[in-house]
Amino acid sequence: MLENHNYKTMFESYPDVVNVKEMREMLGGISSTLAYKLLKQEKIKSIKIGREYKIAKLNLINYIINK
């Protein structure tokens, strides 16, 4: 489980919920193809509102830590 310290310090300049563009930046500039693949395969949990994915920063941190 994620420690509270990691959540407060990792990506502190980003909002608590990010879009795909911000997610790509946070993961080191990955391609759009890879980003959507990770979301569609539910490797990174997200919700889809209309045509847009919304990703909780916490889910990205958990993905990174557990990799």
WOMOJO-V291825 format. One record per residue. N is the residue number from 1. RES is the residue in one letter. OMEGA is omega in radians with two decimals (none if undefined). Layout:
# WOMOJO-V291825
n->N res->RES omega->OMEGA
n->N res->RES omega->OMEGA
This chain:
# WOMOJO-V291825
n->1 res->M omega->-3.09
n->2 res->L omega->3.07
n->3 res->E omega->-3.14
n->4 res->N omega->-3.14
n->5 res->H omega->-3.14
n->6 res->N omega->-3.11
n->7 res->Y omega->-3.10
n->8 res->K omega->-3.05
n->9 res->T omega->-3.12
n->10 res->M omega->3.08
n->11 res->F omega->-3.07
n->12 res->E omega->3.13
n->13 res->S omega->3.13
n->14 res->Y omega->3.08
n->15 res->P omega->-3.12
n->16 res->D omega->3.08
n->17 res->V omega->-3.08
n->18 res->V omega->3.06
n->19 res->N omega->-3.07
n->20 res->V omega->3.14
n->21 res->K omega->3.12
n->22 res->E omega->3.10
n->23 res->M omega->3.13
n->24 res->R omega->3.09
n->25 res->E omega->-3.10
n->26 res->M omega->3.14
n->27 res->L omega->3.02
n->28 res->G omega->3.09
n->29 res->G omega->3.11
n->30 res->I omega->-3.12
n->31 res->S omega->3.07
n->32 res->S omega->-3.14
n->33 res->T omega->3.14
n->34 res->L omega->-3.14
n->35 res->A omega->-3.14
n->36 res->Y omega->3.09
n->37 res->K omega->3.12
n->38 res->L omega->-3.14
n->39 res->L omega->-3.11
n->40 res->K omega->3.11
n->41 res->Q omega->3.13
n->42 res->E omega->3.02
n->43 res->K omega->2.99
n->44 res->I omega->-3.11
n->45 res->K omega->-3.13
n->46 res->S omega->2.96
n->47 res->I omega->3.13
n->48 res->K omega->3.10
n->49 res->I omega->-3.04
n->50 res->G omega->3.12
n->51 res->R omega->-3.03
n->52 res->E omega->3.03
n->53 res->Y omega->3.02
n->54 res->K omega->-3.04
n->55 res->I omega->3.09
n->56 res->A omega->3.11
n->57 res->K omega->3.11
n->58 res->L omega->3.12
n->59 res->N omega->3.09
n->60 res->L omega->3.13
n->61 res->I omega->3.11
n->62 res->N omega->3.12
n->63 res->Y omega->-3.11
n->64 res->I omega->-3.09
n->65 res->I omega->-3.09
n->66 res->N omega->3.14
n->67 res->K omega->none
